[in-house]
Amino acid sequence: MAKEEDNIEVGEDKRGVCYLQTIPPRMNQEILRKILSKRFDVQRIYLEKEHEVVTRSRQKSKGGRKNVRFTEGWVEFTRKKDAKMAALALNG
């Protein structure tokens, strides 16, 4: 009996991940997907929300805006090459 692991080809998983250190204000998953999907095949997007303490203090000082801000994020692409190209495009 062959194991299931033997059927999986080596190097089959060619996905790539791009880390976003800073996220511009008012940027969310939908906007980011719309921008990146024009050139690349995007699978998943994860954005980390701003800490609640920082959000409350910012809302008090700015008059109570309820916009959600994100501090960092990760974008998963179908191909590793797309992740590298996106990182170069976003960095420049």
C-alpha positions, -999 to +999 in steps of 0.1 A: +000+000+000+013+034-010+010+063+014-008+094+004+023+114+010+041+095-018+015+107-043+022+144-036+048+157-060+078+176-046+074+214-054+037+212-061+029+240-037+042+271-055+023+297-036+040+329-025+033+353+004+040+391+004+042+409+038+029+445+040+046+463+068+024+494+067-011+498+053-023+533+041-053+548+059-087+538+045-072+508+027-091+475+033-091+440+018-115+448-010-095+478-023-062+458-020-077+428-038-090+451-066-056+467-070-035+435-070-059+414-090-054+436-121-019+421-125-016+390-102-037+360-091-045+367-055-057+339-032-060+352+004-055+386+021-051+391+058-049+425+074-042+430+111-065+456+128-051+485+148-051+479+186-083+490+202-066+513+227-049+532+198-082+533+179-101+548+208-075+575+214-074+584+177-112+586+176-113+610+205-087+633+191-101+632+155-137+637+165-150+602+166-143+587+131-152+551+131-130+540+102-111+508+108-073+510+103-049+482+097-013+481+108+002+453+087-009+425+064-001+394+043-012+387+007-011+351-006-005+347-043-010+316-065+026+317-077+057+326-059+069+347-088+038+369-085+046+375-049+081+386-058+068+409-085+041+424-063+067+431-036+089+449-061+059+469-074+047+479-040+081+487-027+089+512-055 
